[in-house]
């Protein structure tokens, strides 16, 4: 099971929940984490959860979608004794934003406050050393980079993780599944189901479900040969296979393979493969400090010059310009 719940106190006791929002945070993820708590209050007819929004200072915080949220308090003011603290941040996190948070988060942890990372908030907690030895989920796009940066954190690709007094998720709607699961643990299954009905949710997803849509789901009713071909491509990014080698692996002709790609993906195999490799390179450029030359080799390009030319032709800017953007 993915869930091992933080200690549950007396049911129906009001819990003080803090929400830290950092510039560029996902408004969707923040709402998915906080709205179920507000609706639980409404349906229960009492304040089960009292929310207070925090920011680094008194200025309004702008989300990734350019919506503005005004905080009720600044971190460190300490006027509210918290039971749980949600950290909502963009991903990847800008390191300069973290320094004022570190001591305050550490104090909250030492007081026994349950800490939750929403989206990039997981990395905030990880950088503070507050997830060492814990299972933790974060946006799947950040998994490889984060695994290198935080080797003491037991990272997963699951929707969310609830490990003792730490809650983490991949952001987006996974935050709602995580908080709905928490409500069920703290307030009972009946109330959690009523909250779920309020949001017209068919079901609350389990924490150990994967974040990424399966290849079969992405390709719909495409023939099995095409699904296997794409799976081979995704498994061989560093040393790409030729179209002929792909066809041989699948036991079909090169011409049959090309027809499958044109019919279902509107692309020739070589072009689709190149796009996969370049998208992988783009994530690495944006989310890691790996030198561009190393990224070129790790995504199957014979030289940095070849990689730069292909990248510019595909995205309209060079790898160096991508990092500066």
C-alpha positions as protocol buffer text, in pm:
chain_id: "A"
residue {
  index: 1
  type: UNK
  ca { x: 0 y: 0 z: 0 }
}
residue {
  index: 2
  type: UNK
  ca { x: 116 y: 355 z: -74 }
}
residue {
  index: 3
  type: UNK
  ca { x: -57 y: 507 z: 226 }
}
residue {
  index: 4
  type: UNK
  ca { x: 71 y: 498 z: 585 }
}
residue {
  index: 5
  type: UNK
  ca { x: -123 y: 773 z: 748 }
}
residue {
  index: 6
  type: UNK
  ca { x: -3 y: 1042 z: 985 }
}
residue {
  index: 7
  type: UNK
  ca { x: -146 y: 1009 z: 1336 }
}
residue {
  index: 8
  type: UNK
  ca { x: -518 y: 1080 z: 1340 }
}
residue {
  index: 9
  type: UNK
  ca { x: -643 y: 1277 z: 1639 }
}
residue {
  index: 10
  type: UNK
  ca { x: -996 y: 1306 z: 1773 }
}
residue {
  index: 11
  type: UNK
  ca { x: -1251 y: 1303 z: 1485 }
}
residue {
  index: 12
  type: UNK
  ca { x: -1432 y: 1634 z: 1426 }
}
residue {
  index: 13
  type: UNK
  ca { x: -1152 y: 1831 z: 1596 }
}
residue {
  index: 14
  type: UNK
  ca { x: -1065 y: 2145 z: 1402 }
}
residue {
  index: 15
  type: UNK
  ca { x: -728 y: 2108 z: 1231 }
}
residue {
  index: 16
  type: UNK
  ca { x: -523 y: 2415 z: 1145 }
}
residue {
  index: 17
  type: UNK
  ca { x: -389 y: 2383 z: 791 }
}
residue {
  index: 18
  type: UNK
  ca { x: -128 y: 2618 z: 649 }
}
residue {
  index: 19
  type: UNK
  ca { x: -77 y: 2659 z: 274 }
}
residue {
  index: 20
  type: UNK
  ca { x: 256 y: 2804 z: 159 }
}
residue {
  index: 21
  type: UNK
  ca { x: 244 y: 2933 z: -199 }
}
residue {
  index: 22
  type: UNK
  ca { x: 563 y: 3016 z: -389 }
}
residue {
  index: 23
  type: UNK
  ca { x: 580 y: 3222 z: -711 }
}
residue {
  index: 24
  type: UNK
  ca { x: 479 y: 3021 z: -1017 }
}
residue {
  index: 25
  type: UNK
  ca { x: 280 y: 2765 z: -815 }
}
residue {
  index: 26
  type: UNK
  ca { x: 5 y: 2569 z: -990 }
}
residue {
  index: 27
  type: UNK
  ca { x: -332 y: 2720 z: -909 }
}
residue {
  index: 28
  type: UNK
  ca { x: -496 y: 2394 z: -1016 }
}
residue {
  index: 29
  type: UNK
  ca { x: -288 y: 2186 z: -775 }
}
residue {
  index: 30
  type: UNK
  ca { x: -340 y: 2434 z: -491 }
}
residue {
  index: 31
  type: UNK
  ca { x: -717 y: 2429 z: -546 }
}
residue {
  index: 32
  type: UNK
  ca { x: -723 y: 2049 z: -571 }
}
residue {
  index: 33
  type: UNK
  ca { x: -551 y: 2033 z: -232 }
}
residue {
  index: 34
  type: UNK
  ca { x: -758 y: 2296 z: -51 }
}
residue {
  index: 35
  type: UNK
  ca { x: -1107 y: 2282 z: -202 }
}
residue {
  index: 36
  type: UNK
  ca { x: -1184 y: 1931 z: -67 }
}
residue {
  index: 37
  type: UNK
  ca { x: -1101 y: 2057 z: 283 }
}
residue {
  index: 38
  type: UNK
  ca { x: -1339 y: 2351 z: 245 }
}
residue {
  index: 39
  type: UNK
  ca { x: -1616 y: 2127 z: 110 }
}
residue {
  index: 40
  type: UNK
  ca { x: -1562 y: 1881 z: 397 }
}
residue {
  index: 41
  type: UNK
  ca { x: -1630 y: 2172 z: 635 }
}
residue {
  index: 42
  type: UNK
  ca { x: -1944 y: 2263 z: 443 }
}
residue {
  index: 43
  type: UNK
  ca { x: -2086 y: 1911 z: 434 }
}
residue {
  index: 44
  type: UNK
  ca { x: -2000 y: 1838 z: 797 }
}
residue {
  index: 45
  type: UNK
  ca { x: -2158 y: 2163 z: 909 }
}
residue {
  index: 46
  type: UNK
  ca { x: -1854 y: 2257 z: 1115 }
}
residue {
  index: 47
  type: UNK
  ca { x: -1494 y: 2373 z: 1077 }
}
residue {
  index: 48
  type: UNK
  ca { x: -1301 y: 2050 z: 1045 }
}
residue {
  index: 49
  type: UNK
  ca { x: -1017 y: 2231 z: 869 }
}
residue {
  index: 50
  type: UNK
  ca { x: -920 y: 2596 z: 909 }
}
residue {
  index: 51
  type: UNK
  ca { x: -696 y: 2717 z: 625 }
}
residue {
  index: 52
  type: UNK
  ca { x: -436 y: 2995 z: 641 }
}
residue {
  index: 53
  type: UNK
  ca { x: -235 y: 3098 z: 335 }
}
residue {
  index: 54
  type: UNK
  ca { x: 133 y: 3187 z: 382 }
}
residue {
  index: 55
  type: UNK
  ca { x: 389 y: 3348 z: 151 }
}
residue {
  index: 56
  type: UNK
  ca { x: 754 y: 3452 z: 177 }
}
residue {
  index: 57
  type: UNK
  ca { x: 647 y: 3812 z: 241 }
}
residue {
  index: 58
  type: UNK
  ca { x: 332 y: 4022 z: 246 }
}
residue {
  index: 59
  type: UNK
  ca { x: 314 y: 4069 z: -132 }
}
residue {
  index: 60
  type: UNK
  ca { x: 51 y: 3882 z: -340 }
}
residue {
  index: 61
  type: UNK
  ca { x: 186 y: 3568 z: -508 }
}
residue {
  index: 62
  type: UNK
  ca { x: 143 y: 3511 z: -882 }
}
residue {
  index: 63
  type: UNK
  ca { x: 65 y: 3158 z: -998 }
}
residue {
  index: 64
  type: UNK
  ca { x: 195 y: 2992 z: -1313 }
}
residue {
  index: 65
  type: UNK
  ca { x: -127 y: 3096 z: -1490 }
}
residue {
  index: 66
  type: UNK
  ca { x: -72 y: 3458 z: -1378 }
}
residue {
  index: 67
  type: UNK
  ca { x: -354 y: 3451 z: -1123 }
}
residue {
  index: 68
  type: UNK
  ca { x: -277 y: 3639 z: -801 }
}
residue {
  index: 69
  type: UNK
  ca { x: -330 y: 3504 z: -448 }
}
residue {
  index: 70
  type: UNK
  ca { x: -303 y: 3730 z: -144 }
}
residue {
  index: 71
  type: UNK
  ca { x: -150 y: 3558 z: 163 }
}
residue {
  index: 72
  type: UNK
  ca { x: -302 y: 3592 z: 508 }
}
residue {
  index: 73
  type: UNK
  ca { x: 37 y: 3568 z: 679 }
}
residue {
  index: 74
  type: UNK
  ca { x: 410 y: 3563 z: 609 }
}
residue {
  index: 75
  type: UNK
  ca { x: 623 y: 3263 z: 697 }
}
residue {
  index: 76
  type: UNK
  ca { x: 785 y: 3295 z: 1037 }
}
residue {
  index: 77
  type: UNK
  ca { x: 514 y: 3510 z: 1190 }
}
residue {
  index: 78
  type: UNK
  ca { x: 398 y: 3215 z: 1397 }
}
residue {
  index: 79
  type: UNK
  ca { x: 52 y: 3344 z: 1488 }
}
residue {
  index: 80
  type: UNK
  ca { x: -111 y: 3011 z: 1393 }
}
residue {
  index: 81
  type: UNK
  ca { x: -20 y: 2678 z: 1556 }
}
residue {
  index: 82
  type: UNK
  ca { x: -44 y: 2439 z: 1263 }
}
residue {
  index: 83
  type: UNK
  ca { x: -144 y: 2073 z: 1244 }
}
residue {
  index: 84
  type: UNK
  ca { x: -58 y: 2038 z: 876 }
}
residue {
  index: 85
  type: UNK
  ca { x: 136 y: 2249 z: 626 }
}
residue {
  index: 86
  type: UNK
  ca { x: 98 y: 2224 z: 248 }
}
residue {
  index: 87
  type: UNK
  ca { x: 385 y: 2357 z: 35 }
}
residue {
  index: 88
  type: UNK
  ca { x: 274 y: 2454 z: -317 }
}
residue {
  index: 89
  type: UNK
  ca { x: 548 y: 2537 z: -564 }
}
residue {
  index: 90
  type: UNK
  ca { x: 629 y: 2530 z: -933 }
}
residue {
  index: 91
  type: UNK
  ca { x: 851 y: 2266 z: -1082 }
}
residue {
  index: 92
  type: UNK
  ca { x: 1140 y: 2283 z: -1119 }
}
residue {
  index: 93
  type: UNK
  ca { x: 1183 y: 2494 z: -806 }
}
residue {
  index: 94
  type: UNK
  ca { x: 1395 y: 2809 z: -820 }
}
residue {
  index: 95
  type: UNK
  ca { x: 1661 y: 2756 z: -553 }
}
residue {
  index: 96
  type: UNK
  ca { x: 1675 y: 3122 z: -450 }
}
residue {
  index: 97
  type: UNK
  ca { x: 1318 y: 3102 z: -325 }
}
residue {
  index: 98
  type: UNK
  ca { x: 1404 y: 2838 z: -67 }
}
residue {
  index: 99
  type: UNK
  ca { x: 1647 y: 3005 z: 175 }
}
residue {
  index: 100
  type: UNK
  ca { x: 1385 y: 3195 z: 382 }
}
residue {
  index: 101
  type: UNK
  ca { x: 1178 y: 2878 z: 411 }
}
residue {
  index: 102
  type: UNK
  ca { x: 1434 y: 2633 z: 545 }
}
residue {
  index: 103
  type: UNK
  ca { x: 1446 y: 2725 z: 914 }
}
residue {
  index: 104
  type: UNK
  ca { x: 1069 y: 2777 z: 933 }
}
residue {
  index: 105
  type: UNK
  ca { x: 993 y: 2439 z: 775 }
}
residue {
  index: 106
  type: UNK
  ca { x: 1240 y: 2274 z: 1009 }
}
residue {
  index: 107
  type: UNK
  ca { x: 1066 y: 2429 z: 1310 }
}
residue {
  index: 108
  type: UNK
  ca { x: 727 y: 2309 z: 1188 }
}
residue {
  index: 109
  type: UNK
  ca { x: 864 y: 1957 z: 1146 }
}
residue {
  index: 110
  type: UNK
  ca { x: 1016 y: 1960 z: 1497 }
}
residue {
  index: 111
  type: UNK
  ca { x: 676 y: 2056 z: 1636 }
}
residue {
  index: 112
  type: UNK
  ca { x: 519 y: 1748 z: 1478 }
}
residue {
  index: 113
  type: UNK
  ca { x: 337 y: 1934 z: 1201 }
}
residue {
  index: 114
  type: UNK
  ca { x: 237 y: 1707 z: 912 }
}
residue {
  index: 115
  type: UNK
  ca { x: 416 y: 1835 z: 599 }
}
residue {
  index: 116
  type: UNK
  ca { x: 279 y: 1798 z: 247 }
}
residue {
  index: 117
  type: UNK
  ca { x: 450 y: 1870 z: -83 }
}
residue {
  index: 118
  type: UNK
  ca { x: 222 y: 1965 z: -371 }
}
residue {
  index: 119
  type: UNK
  ca { x: 392 y: 1943 z: -712 }
}
residue {
  index: 120
  type: UNK
  ca { x: 723 y: 2127 z: -680 }
}
residue {
  index: 121
  type: UNK
  ca { x: 659 y: 2149 z: -307 }
}
residue {
  index: 122
  type: UNK
  ca { x: 801 y: 1798 z: -276 }
}
residue {
  index: 123
  type: UNK
  ca { x: 1140 y: 1927 z: -388 }
}
residue {
  index: 124
  type: UNK
  ca { x: 1118 y: 2214 z: -140 }
}
residue {
  index: 125
  type: UNK
  ca { x: 1081 y: 1962 z: 141 }
}
residue {
  index: 126
  type: UNK
  ca { x: 1355 y: 1744 z: -5 }
}
residue {
  index: 127
  type: UNK
  ca { x: 1601 y: 2034 z: -23 }
}
residue {
  index: 128
  type: UNK
  ca { x: 1522 y: 2114 z: 338 }
}
residue {
  index: 129
  type: UNK
  ca { x: 1622 y: 1758 z: 428 }
}
residue {
  index: 130
  type: UNK
  ca { x: 1271 y: 1686 z: 552 }
}
residue {
  index: 131
  type: UNK
  ca { x: 1206 y: 1386 z: 326 }
}
residue {
  index: 132
  type: UNK
  ca { x: 1522 y: 1186 z: 395 }
}
residue {
  index: 133
  type: UNK
  ca { x: 1419 y: 825 z: 447 }
}
residue {
  index: 134
  type: UNK
  ca { x: 1061 y: 890 z: 337 }
}
residue {
  index: 135
  type: UNK
  ca { x: 872 y: 767 z: 31 }
}
residue {
  index: 136
  type: UNK
  ca { x: 787 y: 1069 z: -180 }
}
residue {
  index: 137
  type: UNK
  ca { x: 611 y: 1143 z: -507 }
}
residue {
  index: 138
  type: UNK
  ca { x: 676 y: 1440 z: -732 }
}
residue {
  index: 139
  type: UNK
  ca { x: 586 y: 1535 z: -1092 }
}
residue {
  index: 140
  type: UNK
  ca { x: 700 y: 1250 z: -1317 }
}
residue {
  index: 141
  type: UNK
  ca { x: 889 y: 1492 z: -1544 }
}
residue {
  index: 142
  type: UNK
  ca { x: 1125 y: 1570 z: -1253 }
}
residue {
  index: 143
  type: UNK
  ca { x: 1190 y: 1212 z: -1144 }
}
residue {
  index: 144
  type: UNK
  ca { x: 1529 y: 1151 z: -1308 }
}
residue {
  index: 145
  type: UNK
  ca { x: 1678 y: 1486 z: -1205 }
}
residue {
  index: 146
  type: UNK
  ca { x: 1540 y: 1462 z: -852 }
}
residue {
  index: 147
  type: UNK
  ca { x: 1666 y: 1105 z: -807 }
}
residue {
  index: 148
  type: UNK
  ca { x: 2020 y: 1230 z: -871 }
}
residue {
  index: 149
  type: UNK
  ca { x: 1981 y: 1535 z: -648 }
}
residue {
  index: 150
  type: UNK
  ca { x: 1810 y: 1373 z: -349 }
}
residue {
  index: 151
  type: UNK
  ca { x: 1955 y: 1021 z: -314 }
}
residue {
  index: 152
  type: UNK
  ca { x: 1832 y: 989 z: 47 }
}
residue {
  index: 153
  type: UNK
  ca { x: 1467 y: 1032 z: -55 }
}
residue {
  index: 154
  type: UNK
  ca { x: 1279 y: 720 z: -165 }
}
residue {
  index: 155
  type: UNK
  ca { x: 1123 y: 871 z: -476 }
}
residue {
  index: 156
  type: UNK
  ca { x: 832 y: 707 z: -655 }
}
residue {
  index: 157
  type: UNK
  ca { x: 641 y: 763 z: -977 }
}
residue {
  index: 158
  type: UNK
  ca { x: 308 y: 707 z: -801 }
}
residue {
  index: 159
  type: UNK
  ca { x: 23 y: 958 z: -795 }
}
residue {
  index: 160
  type: UNK
  ca { x: 91 y: 1032 z: -431 }
}
residue {
  index: 161
  type: UNK
  ca { x: 262 y: 898 z: -122 }
}
residue {
  index: 162
  type: UNK
  ca { x: 146 y: 919 z: 239 }
}
residue {
  index: 163
  type: UNK
  ca { x: 434 y: 804 z: 457 }
}
residue {
  index: 164
  type: UNK
  ca { x: 391 y: 869 z: 830 }
}
residue {
  index: 165
  type: UNK
  ca { x: 383 y: 1250 z: 874 }
}
residue {
  index: 166
  type: UNK
  ca { x: 476 y: 1335 z: 514 }
}
residue {
  index: 167
  type: UNK
  ca { x: 237 y: 1364 z: 220 }
}
residue {
  index: 168
  type: UNK
  ca { x: 361 y: 1423 z: -134 }
}
residue {
  index: 169
  type: UNK
  ca { x: 207 y: 1409 z: -480 }
}
residue {
  index: 170
  type: UNK
  ca { x: 276 y: 1468 z: -846 }
}
residue {
  index: 171
  type: UNK
  ca { x: 73 y: 1788 z: -849 }
}
residue {
  index: 172
  type: UNK
  ca { x: -231 y: 1865 z: -1061 }
}
residue {
  index: 173
  type: UNK
  ca { x: -537 y: 1656 z: -983 }
}
residue {
  index: 174
  type: UNK
  ca { x: -327 y: 1404 z: -787 }
}
residue {
  index: 175
  type: UNK
  ca { x: -344 y: 1655 z: -502 }
}
residue {
  index: 176
  type: UNK
  ca { x: -719 y: 1601 z: -480 }
}
residue {
  index: 177
  type: UNK
  ca { x: -684 y: 1223 z: -464 }
}
residue {
  index: 178
  type: UNK
  ca { x: -427 y: 1258 z: -187 }
}
residue {
  index: 179
  type: UNK
  ca { x: -631 y: 1500 z: 22 }
}
residue {
  index: 180
  type: UNK
  ca { x: -953 y: 1302 z: -31 }
}
residue {
  index: 181
  type: UNK
  ca { x: -770 y: 993 z: 97 }
}
residue {
  index: 182
  type: UNK
  ca { x: -654 y: 1193 z: 399 }
}
residue {
  index: 183
  type: UNK
  ca { x: -1009 y: 1315 z: 470 }
}
residue {
  index: 184
  type: UNK
  ca { x: -1129 y: 955 z: 464 }
}
residue {
  index: 185
  type: UNK
  ca { x: -862 y: 859 z: 714 }
}
residue {
  index: 186
  type: UNK
  ca { x: -927 y: 1149 z: 950 }
}
residue {
  index: 187
  type: UNK
  ca { x: -1301 y: 1203 z: 918 }
}
residue {
  index: 188
  type: UNK
  ca { x: -1438 y: 872 z: 797 }
}
residue {
  index: 189
  type: UNK
  ca { x: -1520 y: 714 z: 464 }
}
residue {
  index: 190
  type: UNK
  ca { x: -1878 y: 842 z: 454 }
}
residue {
  index: 191
  type: UNK
  ca { x: -1777 y: 1209 z: 457 }
}
residue {
  index: 192
  type: UNK
  ca { x: -1500 y: 1144 z: 203 }
}
residue {
  index: 193
  type: UNK
  ca { x: -1754 y: 983 z: -32 }
}
residue {
  index: 194
  type: UNK
  ca { x: -1987 y: 1283 z: 5 }
}
residue {
  index: 195
  type: UNK
  ca { x: -1702 y: 1520 z: -77 }
}
residue {
  index: 196
  type: UNK
  ca { x: -1621 y: 1303 z: -379 }
}
residue {
  index: 197
  type: UNK
  ca { x: -1983 y: 1322 z: -496 }
}
residue {
  index: 198
  type: UNK
  ca { x: -1973 y: 1701 z: -456 }
}
residue {
  index: 199
  type: UNK
  ca { x: -1690 y: 1716 z: -711 }
}
residue {
  index: 200
  type: UNK
  ca { x: -1863 y: 1463 z: -939 }
}
residue {
  index: 201
  type: UNK
  ca { x: -1569 y: 1225 z: -907 }
}
residue {
  index: 202
  type: UNK
  ca { x: -1629 y: 874 z: -1033 }
}
residue {
  index: 203
  type: UNK
  ca { x: -1369 y: 749 z: -787 }
}
residue {
  index: 204
  type: UNK
  ca { x: -1074 y: 859 z: -577 }
}
residue {
  index: 205
  type: UNK
  ca { x: -757 y: 716 z: -730 }
}
residue {
  index: 206
  type: UNK
  ca { x: -523 y: 508 z: -514 }
}
residue {
  index: 207
  type: UNK
  ca { x: -183 y: 648 z: -429 }
}
residue {
  index: 208
  type: UNK
  ca { x: 11 y: 371 z: -599 }
}
residue {
  index: 209
  type: UNK
  ca { x: -146 y: 430 z: -939 }
}
residue {
  index: 210
  type: UNK
  ca { x: 103 y: 561 z: -1197 }
}
residue {
  index: 211
  type: UNK
  ca { x: 119 y: 929 z: -1292 }
}
residue {
  index: 212
  type: UNK
  ca { x: 181 y: 873 z: -1662 }
}
residue {
  index: 213
  type: UNK
  ca { x: -84 y: 741 z: -1898 }
}
residue {
  index: 214
  type: UNK
  ca { x: 13 y: 397 z: -2022 }
}
residue {
  index: 215
  type: UNK
  ca { x: 148 y: 362 z: -2373 }
}
residue {
  index: 216
  type: UNK
  ca { x: -152 y: 148 z: -2471 }
}
residue {
  index: 217
  type: UNK
  ca { x: -391 y: 419 z: -2346 }
}
residue {
  index: 218
  type: UNK
  ca { x: -199 y: 691 z: -2531 }
}
residue {
  index: 219
  type: UNK
  ca { x: -215 y: 500 z: -2859 }
}
residue {
  index: 220
  type: UNK
  ca { x: -576 y: 393 z: -2819 }
}
residue {
  index: 221
  type: UNK
  ca { x: -677 y: 116 z: -3056 }
}
residue {
  index: 222
  type: UNK
  ca { x: -354 y: 116 z: -3255 }
}
residue {
  index: 223
  type: UNK
  ca { x: -221 y: -226 z: -3362 }
}
residue {
  index: 224
  type: UNK
  ca { x: 3 y: -409 z: -3116 }
}
residue {
  index: 225
  type: UNK
  ca { x: 297 y: -383 z: -3357 }
}
residue {
  index: 226
  type: UNK
  ca { x: 283 y: -4 z: -3338 }
}
residue {
  index: 227
  type: UNK
  ca { x: 263 y: -5 z: -2957 }
}
residue {
  index: 228
  type: UNK
  ca { x: 565 y: -236 z: -2944 }
}
residue {
  index: 229
  type: UNK
  ca { x: 755 y: -15 z: -3189 }
}
residue {
  index: 230
  type: UNK
  ca { x: 702 y: 298 z: -2977 }
}
residue {
  index: 231
  type: UNK
  ca { x: 794 y: 106 z: -2662 }
}
residue {
  index: 232
  type: UNK
  ca { x: 1121 y: 1 z: -2827 }
}
residue {
  index: 233
  type: UNK
  ca { x: 1192 y: 361 z: -2922 }
}
residue {
  index: 234
  type: UNK
  ca { x: 1129 y: 486 z: -2568 }
}
residue {
  index: 235
  type: UNK
  ca { x: 1358 y: 213 z: -2429 }
}
residue {
  index: 236
  type: UNK
  ca { x: 1640 y: 297 z: -2671 }
}
residue {
  index: 237
  type: UNK
  ca { x: 1691 y: 672 z: -2653 }
}
residue {
  index: 238
  type: UNK
  ca { x: 2070 y: 670 z: -2597 }
}
residue {
  index: 239
  type: UNK
  ca { x: 2139 y: 418 z: -2874 }
}
residue {
  index: 240
  type: UNK
  ca { x: 1859 y: 462 z: -3131 }
}
residue {
  index: 241
  type: UNK
  ca { x: 1757 y: 171 z: -3349 }
}
residue {
  index: 242
  type: UNK
  ca { x: 1721 y: 215 z: -3723 }
}
residue {
  index: 243
  type: UNK
  ca { x: 1380 y: 173 z: -3884 }
}
residue {
  index: 244
  type: UNK
  ca { x: 1506 y: -152 z: -4036 }
}
residue {
  index: 245
  type: UNK
  ca { x: 1615 y: -280 z: -3692 }
}
residue {
  index: 246
  type: UNK
  ca { x: 1279 y: -188 z: -3543 }
}
residue {
  index: 247
  type: UNK
  ca { x: 1097 y: -377 z: -3818 }
}
residue {
  index: 248
  type: UNK
  ca { x: 1320 y: -681 z: -3765 }
}
residue {
  index: 249
  type: UNK
  ca { x: 1249 y: -681 z: -3390 }
}
residue {
  index: 250
  type: UNK
  ca { x: 876 y: -677 z: -3465 }
}
residue {
  index: 251
  type: UNK
  ca { x: 888 y: -939 z: -3742 }
}
residue {
  index: 252
  type: UNK
  ca { x: 735 y: -709 z: -4004 }
}
residue {
  index: 253
  type: UNK
  ca { x: 872 y: -532 z: -4310 }
}
residue {
  index: 254
  type: UNK
  ca { x: 1005 y: -178 z: -4301 }
}
residue {
  index: 255
  type: UNK
  ca { x: 729 y: -72 z: -4539 }
}
residue {
  index: 256
  type: UNK
  ca { x: 460 y: -218 z: -4310 }
}
residue {
  index: 257
  type: UNK
  ca { x: 608 y: -30 z: -4015 }
}
residue {
  index: 258
  type: UNK
  ca { x: 612 y: 298 z: -4208 }
}
residue {
  index: 259
  type: UNK
  ca { x: 248 y: 250 z: -4308 }
}
residue {
  index: 260
  type: UNK
  ca { x: 149 y: 193 z: -3943 }
}
residue {
  index: 261
  type: UNK
  ca { x: 318 y: 516 z: -3832 }
}
residue {
  index: 262
  type: UNK
  ca { x: 170 y: 721 z: -4114 }
}
residue {
  index: 263
  type: UNK
  ca { x: -183 y: 588 z: -4056 }
}
residue {
  index: 264
  type: UNK
  ca { x: -194 y: 617 z: -3675 }
}
residue {
  index: 265
  type: UNK
  ca { x: 66 y: 881 z: -3585 }
}
residue {
  index: 266
  type: UNK
  ca { x: 85 y: 1086 z: -3906 }
}
residue {
  index: 267
  type: UNK
  ca { x: 464 y: 1061 z: -3913 }
}
residue {
  index: 268
  type: UNK
  ca { x: 737 y: 839 z: -4049 }
}
residue {
  index: 269
  type: UNK
  ca { x: 914 y: 627 z: -3784 }
}
residue {
  index: 270
  type: UNK
  ca { x: 1244 y: 817 z: -3805 }
}
residue {
  index: 271
  type: UNK
  ca { x: 1074 y: 1153 z: -3751 }
}
residue {
  index: 272
  type: UNK
  ca { x: 865 y: 1025 z: -3459 }
}
residue {
  index: 273
  type: UNK
  ca { x: 1179 y: 875 z: -3301 }
}
residue {
  index: 274
  type: UNK
  ca { x: 1370 y: 1203 z: -3341 }
}
residue {
  index: 275
  type: UNK
  ca { x: 1086 y: 1391 z: -3171 }
}
residue {
  index: 276
  type: UNK
  ca { x: 1096 y: 1148 z: -2875 }
}
residue {
  index: 277
  type: UNK
  ca { x: 1472 y: 1199 z: -2836 }
}
residue {
  index: 278
  type: UNK
  ca { x: 1452 y: 1577 z: -2863 }
}
residue {
  index: 279
  type: UNK
  ca { x: 1166 y: 1597 z: -2613 }
}
residue {
  index: 280
  type: UNK
  ca { x: 1378 y: 1392 z: -2372 }
}
residue {
  index: 281
  type: UNK
  ca { x: 1671 y: 1627 z: -2431 }
}
residue {
  index: 282
  type: UNK
  ca { x: 1450 y: 1929 z: -2371 }
}
residue {
  index: 283
  type: UNK
  ca { x: 1339 y: 1797 z: -2031 }
}
residue {
  index: 284
  type: UNK
  ca { x: 1701 y: 1737 z: -1933 }
}
residue {
  index: 285
  type: UNK
  ca { x: 1805 y: 2086 z: -2040 }
}
residue {
  index: 286
  type: UNK
  ca { x: 1523 y: 2245 z: -1843 }
}
residue {
  index: 287
  type: UNK
  ca { x: 1538 y: 2029 z: -1533 }
}
residue {
  index: 288
  type: UNK
  ca { x: 1906 y: 1943 z: -1481 }
}
residue {
  index: 289
  type: UNK
  ca { x: 2255 y: 2090 z: -1491 }
}
residue {
  index: 290
  type: UNK
  ca { x: 2391 y: 1812 z: -1712 }
}
residue {
  index: 291
  type: UNK
  ca { x: 2619 y: 1966 z: -1980 }
}
residue {
  index: 292
  type: UNK
  ca { x: 2461 y: 1993 z: -2324 }
}
residue {
  index: 293
  type: UNK
  ca { x: 2733 y: 1772 z: -2474 }
}
residue {
  index: 294
  type: UNK
  ca { x: 2647 y: 1491 z: -2232 }
}
residue {
  index: 295
  type: UNK
  ca { x: 2277 y: 1534 z: -2304 }
}
residue {
  index: 296
  type: UNK
  ca { x: 2356 y: 1501 z: -2675 }
}
residue {
  index: 297
  type: UNK
  ca { x: 2522 y: 1163 z: -2616 }
}
residue {
  index: 298
  type: UNK
  ca { x: 2247 y: 1046 z: -2376 }
}
residue {
  index: 299
  type: UNK
  ca { x: 1980 y: 1116 z: -2639 }
}
residue {
  index: 300
  type: UNK
  ca { x: 2157 y: 943 z: -2927 }
}
residue {
  index: 301
  type: UNK
  ca { x: 2337 y: 1225 z: -3109 }
}
residue {
  index: 302
  type: UNK
  ca { x: 2687 y: 1164 z: -3238 }
}
residue {
  index: 303
  type: UNK
  ca { x: 2812 y: 1515 z: -3163 }
}
residue {
  index: 304
  type: UNK
  ca { x: 2714 y: 1838 z: -2986 }
}
residue {
  index: 305
  type: UNK
  ca { x: 2703 y: 2014 z: -3324 }
}
residue {
  index: 306
  type: UNK
  ca { x: 2459 y: 1760 z: -3470 }
}
residue {
  index: 307
  type: UNK
  ca { x: 2245 y: 1784 z: -3155 }
}
residue {
  index: 308
  type: UNK
  ca { x: 2242 y: 2166 z: -3164 }
}
residue {
  index: 309
  type: UNK
  ca { x: 2138 y: 2173 z: -3531 }
}
residue {
  index: 310
  type: UNK
  ca { x: 1859 y: 1917 z: -3481 }
}
residue {
  index: 311
  type: UNK
  ca { x: 1739 y: 2097 z: -3168 }
}
residue {
  index: 312
  type: UNK
  ca { x: 1728 y: 2437 z: -3341 }
}
residue {
  index: 313
  type: UNK
  ca { x: 1545 y: 2295 z: -3642 }
}
residue {
  index: 314
  type: UNK
  ca { x: 1285 y: 2132 z: -3416 }
}
residue {
  index: 315
  type: UNK
  ca { x: 1229 y: 2393 z: -3144 }
}
residue {
  index: 316
  type: UNK
  ca { x: 1350 y: 2714 z: -3308 }
}
residue {
  index: 317
  type: UNK
  ca { x: 1631 y: 2776 z: -3058 }
}
residue {
  index: 318
  type: UNK
  ca { x: 1962 y: 2615 z: -2965 }
}
residue {
  index: 319
  type: UNK
  ca { x: 2017 y: 2406 z: -2652 }
}
residue {
  index: 320
  type: UNK
  ca { x: 2212 y: 2696 z: -2500 }
}
residue {
  index: 321
  type: UNK
  ca { x: 1926 y: 2937 z: -2572 }
}
residue {
  index: 322
  type: UNK
  ca { x: 1681 y: 2686 z: -2421 }
}
residue {
  index: 323
  type: UNK
  ca { x: 1870 y: 2699 z: -2091 }
}
residue {
  index: 324
  type: UNK
  ca { x: 1876 y: 3078 z: -2094 }
}
residue {
  index: 325
  type: UNK
  ca { x: 1503 y: 3110 z: -2179 }
}
